[in-house]
């Protein structure tokens, strides 16, 4: 409990599951199997597995439930269970100006593996505007109208060829939109054609790999012992990750890249390839929410903060206190000594 703002976290340690969430919520945000597993035969496998990982591999593990009949039977394993959290994975953050692929290992980001795609929300809005050039969208304020059209009607298809066939041969994809002035117009193939540029940047004249290929390259460039975990914990965030259907084509593309690049076409082995893409409901604000959690965590650590008074006294030099190097300051502020 935070004594200043009254925030509370509820953690229910039951015999079968650990259920966690914030005070005031109707349902838990996370449900984790309350078990700890150790390999029956010691090999290259981890010495200890907890929660979902232990549940999936339980046939090869000696499994222990720390809680039995509502009573903690093994406090050492109970501590392992309470320490368990998701510390390794990949964040795919696509906002209004840029898309980043950011891998995380044991709670630490890996900047040397971070990838950037210069396609995001604003580029897609501009492209929708071009496709709708038959309509009278000429005023600068119309950009915001097109932005709203994009958010309401655009989506990502699982199979682009099938979507194109549907758009050409039928009208099932056609949707109507009412403009602020009362005019109504219809949108068909444009709904899926432009968001597809996240996967195929050449569609809007941008060179380079799409989001699926960048994600695949990022994970494959990581250390061998982190790759499998990274594929199992991919998290989407940002406003441009809100497109309906995004996780499905992303998973499909990743499996195809893995089949061709790693398994060399061996389809039988693909069934053992585990992948999970999380699309939390509040992903549009995930960056802010993460910053809010971090700020609350380090609120009492002075080296994480700068005050208005410090900035007035020292100017940009106060950033050195936060770990910003002199070289970086000089690149940001050319007049910096």
Secondary structure, 3 states (H helix, E strand, C coil): CCCCCCCCEEEEECCCEEEEEECCCCCCCEEEECCEEEECCCCCCCCCEECHHHHHCHHHEEEECCEECCEECCHHHHHHHHHCCCCCEEEEEECCCCEEEEEEECCEECHHHCEEECCCHHHHHHHHHHHCCCCCCCCCCHHHHHHHHHHHHCECCCCHHHHHHHHHHCCCCCEEEECCCCCEEEECCHHHHCHHHHCCHHHHCCCCCCHHHHHHHHHHCCCHHHHHHHHHCEEEECHHHCCECHHHHHHHHHHHHHHHHCCCCCHHHHCCCCCCEECCCCHHHHHHHHHHHHHHHCCCCHHHCCCHHHHHHHHHHHHHHHCCCHHHHHHHCCCCC
